Amino acid sequence: MNNHINIQAMFDVLMKGEKRIILFGAGRGLSHYVNKINNYIWYLCDDWKTPSYISEESEYPYSYTALEEFVDCIIDNDEKKQRRHVKLNGRLFKVRPVKYLEEIDPAKYMILIMTDQYENEVRKQLAGIDNIKSVPCYSYWSNMHYYEEYNRGLIVDRVIIPYMERLDHYMVQNGWQFPEDEYDKIKELIGRGEYIANGVAFQITTICNLKCKYCADYVPKLHEHRNMDVRKILEDIDTFFSVTSRCLYVQLSTAEVLLCPNLGIILKKLLSMDQVGHIEIFTNGVSYPKDENILKLLSDPRIIIYMSNYNMPEKSDISRKVYEQYGIHVIFYENQAWKIEGTQPYDHHLSHETLCNTYMMCEQARICPHEIAEGRLTRCGRIQRFVEISEFDTKHDYIDFKDYQTKEDLKQALIALNLEPYLEGCAWCAVPFQKPDEYIQPAEQLS
């Protein structure tokens, strides 16, 4: 029953009338996952033109139909829930006991698990029911994002949804009005086969004024700490944006970038790029730039500074007052807890299917930026660090700008990397294997 699928393939089966759906789980995750799948289907069926690198067909053959239209009933173990009906987007469904599955025609159904917390227990329970041995069983969380080849849904999963989610998050966070025409622009660019990035980070320094034990960028573990060659950074900016039609945001990385002596030159360059939506800078707030020209540059409305609460108010309060004085947009995280991200990477030996699903379901891989460092781009910034501090090595997860002679070749390589359903580095990352409540307070320092 542990089949892997993607939502487009499932939707195609449903639209052909080959299967109906039984949902397992009437708890809090039910409406959440149904709405996520419906959001995916809505984008899938919208009127954007399928680019030629996916298919020569310009239109998707099916119109939007909500998932609940294919649902016959909901299963749950809780007897209290079995006594009532559940409403999904206006439709009522009877909640039935698990025993009901012993009576269904297994050829007519697929089962969708609507809980991630109890998924393993549910799968064990279903495996013990002889009548449904042949029934496909999927979970949005663990096996509904598997792609054996390019299709239209892969663009939804890797381009449209991450871009729109990041855009919505950014607008809500800043109290700004959502640009209604942005999606139309994205649709047009996709149809023309253009390259779109929701975000990119340029590594400009590996020097920091703290030594955080669980640094997400592994800065204390790096063998060398330096400012990158500014000429190479500017060259990389030109190269990337020569083939990128739209980029929602640019980050500067990897350590305390406000200390970088070339910050002004780099900011001026990025602010001159029409494709750049806004620029993000993350700081620990322990210090701030003393150059007044830099402070004036940082007051540009396209620049946002994110500052974490490192429990050093005697320093961060001073920085915040300076930024306020210059009209610099600062988002301060008052109460912040981190995942334990800075643990030593090691090989978890994942199967290809698990590797695909780990990557496709990683929230950071979906919305975090590509990272460019000295002419090489990786889909996830951690890949860069894993290579530098561990035995991990890869050719799959990188694009080296010098390997491409023409802009068109580089653009196609970027599109292909963006649509890859896995990264080899995911097998070395600790984040997917952490417990949901495994958080730490930021900025515990190494001695």
N, C-alpha and C positions, 0 to 999 in steps of 0.2 A: 504493500500500500504506500510505500514511501517514494512515490513517483515524483519527478521534478517536472515543472512546467513553467510557463510564463503566462501572464494574464491575457495577452493577446491570443495565444493558442487556446486557452481555456474558453475565452469569449467566442472564438470561432466555432468551437464544438457546441457551445450553448446555442448560438444563433442558427446552427444547422439542425437544431432539434434533436441532437444525438444523446444529450444527457439533461437531467434536471439536478438540482442542488439540495442537499441536506446540510444545514449548518449545525456544527457542534459547539455549544457554549452560548448561554444566554446571559452572560455576565457583562462586566464593564467593557470588555474588548469587542463585543459584538458590533455595536454601531460604529465604533472607531475603525475597525478593519473593513466593514462594509463600505463606509464612506471613502476610505482610502482606495479601495478597488473601484468604486464608482468614479472617483476623481480620475483615476488612470483611464478607465473606459471612455470618459468624456473627452479627454485629450486625444485618445486613440481614434475616436470617431469624428473628430472635428474636421474642418474643411482644409487643413493644411496639405500642401502637395508633398507626396512622398519623394524624397530626393533620389536621384538616379543611382547613387551608390548603394541604395537599399533595393529599389525596384523601379522599373520604368513606368509602373502604374501610378497615375497621379492621384487617384481617389481610393479611399478605403471602402470596401464593398458594403459595410454594415453601418447602420445609423445607431446612435446612442440608445441603449436600453439598460436600465438600471439593474444591478445584480439581483435585487429582491424580486424582479419579475420572473426569475428562474428558480426561486426557492419554493419548495413544497412544505417544509417544516423545520423546526429547530429542535435539537436534542440537548438535554442537559441532565446531569446526575442529581441535581438538587430537587428534591421532591416539592419544595415550596414553589420553585419556579415552574414546575410541571403543572401547577394548578391555575396558571394564568396564561394570557396571551402577551406576546411581545410586539411592539410596534416598530417597524423599520420604514422610515420615510413615508409614513402615512398608511402603510399596509400592516394588518394584524396577522400574526403567525402563532399557531398553537405550539407550545413547548411540550415535547413528548419524552418519555423515558428511553434509556438506551435500548431496552428490550425491543422497542419498535423496529430497530434495524434488523432483527431476526426475521421480519415479515416482508421486507421490501424486495422488489425485483432488482437484483444487483446490476443487471445490464442497463438499467435506466438512470443510475445515479452516480454522482461524485459527492464526496464529503469535503467540506471546508471547515477546518478547525479555527475557531474564533478566539482562541486564547493562546498567548505565548508562555504564560507562567506555568500552565499545567499541560502543555502540549505533549511532553514525553509520557505523562501518565495517561493521557487520552489515547495516544497511539498504542500503548500497551493494552489498554482496555479494548480498543477496536480490533487489535490483532487476535484477540481471543474469541471473536465472533465469527464462526465458520461461514455464515451466510454472506458476509461482505469481504471475503478474502480477495476477490477480484475487483472490488470497488476502488477507483482512484481516490486518494486522500491527500489533500493539499492544505498547507498553512501559509497564510500571507507572510508570516514571520520567517518561515524556514525553507520553503521550497516552491515559491511561486514567482521566482525571478531568475529562472534558468534559461539561457539562450544558447542553442547549438549553432545558430547562424544569425546573421543580421535580419531583423524585421522592423516593421514600423513601431512596434511596441518598445523596442530597444531604445529608440530615439525618445519616446515618452519617458522611459525609466531613467535614462542617463543624461538627457539634455533638457527637455521641457520641464518636467516636474522639479528637478533640482534648481533650475534657473528661477522658476516662478515661486517656489517655496522660499528661496533665499531673498528674492525681491520683496515678497510679502513680509518676511521677517524683518528685513531692513527698514521698510516703510513704517511698519507698526512700531518698531523699536524707537524710531525717531519722531513718531507722531506726524508723519508726512502723508500726503494724499497719494494713494496708489495710482500710478500712471496707467490709465485704461488702455492706451494704445501700445504699450510695451509688448503684450502678447501678440498683437497683430504684426509688429515688426519682427518678432522672433519667428513667427510662422512663415513670413515671406523669406527671411534669410535661410531657414531650413529648406524650404522648397527650392531655392536656388542652389542648394548644395554648399552653402557657406559654413565656415567654422565659427562656432559660438562657444564661449567659455563663461561659466557663471563666475569664475574667479581665478586669478593667478597671483602667485607670490614670487617676488624677486628677492633672492638671498643677497643682502648687501653687507652683512657683518655676522660674525660669530662671537663677538665680544659682548660680555654682559657684566653688570656690576653686582650680580647676585650669583649664588651657587645653589640652586634649588635641588633638593634631593630627588624629587620626582618631576624634574623638568620635562615637559612634553616634547621638547625639541632636543633633549639629550645634550644640551650645551656643555654642562660640566664634564661630560664623558668624551667630548671631541678631542682629538689629538692636537689640534691646532686652533688657535683663536686669533682672528685677524679681520680687517676690513677688506672686502673684495675689491678687485680692480674696477674703478668707476668707469673706465673706458669700455670694459667688457660688459658691465651692467647696461650701459647705454646702448651698446650694440645688440644685446639680447632683447632689450625693449623694442628697438626698431625691428628686429627680426620677427619677434612674436606678433607685433601689431601689424606687420605688413601682410599677414595672412589671417588675421582675426577680425571678423566683422563687428563683433560686439563682445564686451567683457563687462559684466555687471560691476565687479570691484577688483581692485588690486591691493594686495597686502605687501608690506615690506617685512622681511624676516632676516635672521633667524633669532637673534638674541635681542639686546636692548638697542633697537635701531635708532632711537633718538640720540644716541651717543656717536653715531657714525659721522665722521667729518665731511662725508660727501652727500649728506642727506639733502641739502639745498639743491644741488645739481640734479639729483635724481627726481626730486619732487617737481622741479620745473619741467623736466622732460615729460613726466607722466601727465602733468596738468595740460600739456600741449597736445595730448593724444585724444582725438575726438571719440574713439571707441571706448574710452575709460568712463565708467559710470561714476564711481567714487573710489577713494583711497582710504585704506584702513591701516592704522598703526597701533600695535599693542605695546603697552609699557607697564613696567612694575611701579612707576610713579615715584621711585626713590630719588630720581634726579629729573632734570628738565633741560632743554637746550638753553644755553646762555646767550647765543647769538640772536640779536633782535631781528635780523633778516629772516632767520629760520622761523621764529615765532610768528612773524607776519605771514610767511608762506603757509604755516599750519592753520591760519585763520581762514583759508579758502573754504567755502561752503561744501566743496567736494571731498574734504578731508575730515575723517573722524578718528579720534584717539580713544581707544578702549583701555581703561585702567582698572586693574584688579586691586582688591583690598588685601594687601599683604601684611596687615596688622602693624604698619609702620606709619601711623598718622602724623608723627612729628615731621616726616619727610613728604609723604604723599599729599598732605593738606597744603603744604607750601607749593608743590607742583600744581595742584588744582587751582589755587588762587592765581598763580601766574597765567595759566591757560585761560581762566575766566577774564583776567585783565585784558588779554589780547583777543577775546572773542572767539576762542578756539573751542570747537565742539568736542566735548569729552563725555563719554559714557562710563560711569563709575559703577563697578559691581560691588555693592555694599556687603552682601552676604554671598560668598562664593565657595562652592565645594567642587573639588576636582576628582575625576577618575584617576586611579593610580596608573598613569600613562608611562612614566619614565622608567619602568622596569626593563631589565636587560632583554633584548629580543632573542628569541630562540625558535627553532623549527618545530611547529606543531604537527607536521607531517599530515596535512589535510589532503583528502581525495580531491580530484578535479571538481566534482559536483559540490562538495562542501566549500571549496575555495571560491567557486563562483558565487554561491549563495552568501558566504561571509562577506565578500566584497560588495555584492549588490545590495545587501541589507545594512551595510555600515553607514550610519548617519554622517560620519565625518567624510567618508569617501564621496557621498552624494553631494554635500554642500561645501566642503572645504576646497581650497584652491589647488590648482596645479602648482608645482614649485619649479622655478628656474634658477639654476646655480651654474654659473660659468659655462653657458652654452648647452646645458643639458636640462631637459624638462622631464619631470616625473609626475604621474597623475596624483600621487600622494606625497606630501613632504616627508613623511616618516621613512619612505623608501630611501631617500637620500641619506638619512641618518643611519639606517640599518647597515648600509654599505660601508659607512665610515667607521662604525664602532663594533661591528660583529662579523661573523663569517658569511653573512648573507651576500650574495652577488646575483645580478640579474641583467639580462639584455632585454627581456620582455617589457619591463616596467618603465623603460627610458626612451626618450627621443633625444638624439644628439644632433643639434642643428647643423653641424658641419657635414653630416652624412647626406644632406639633401641639396641638390644642385639648383633646383628651381623652386619658386614660391609655391607652385601648384603641388609639387611632390611633398613639400613640407606640410601644406594645408591638409592633404589627404592623409598624411601620417598622423597629424593631430586629431583629425576626425576619427581615424581608426583606433587610436589610443583611448579617446573619450568614450568610444562604444565598446571597448573591451569589457567582457563580463567578469573578468577576474584580474587580480594582480598577484604575482608570486609572493610579494612582500607581505600579503595578508596572513600567510602561514607563520610569519615571524612576529606578528603584532600581538601584544597582550590584551588590547582593548576588547576584542570580541569575546574573550573568555573570562572577563571579569564578572563578578556578581552584580546584579542591578543596584545594590545598596553599598557597593565598595567605593566609598568616597574618602577623600582626605581634605584637610584644610590646606590651602596653598602656602607655598614659600617656606616649608621646613628646609633649613639650610644645612649643607654639608659642613663638617668641621674643617 
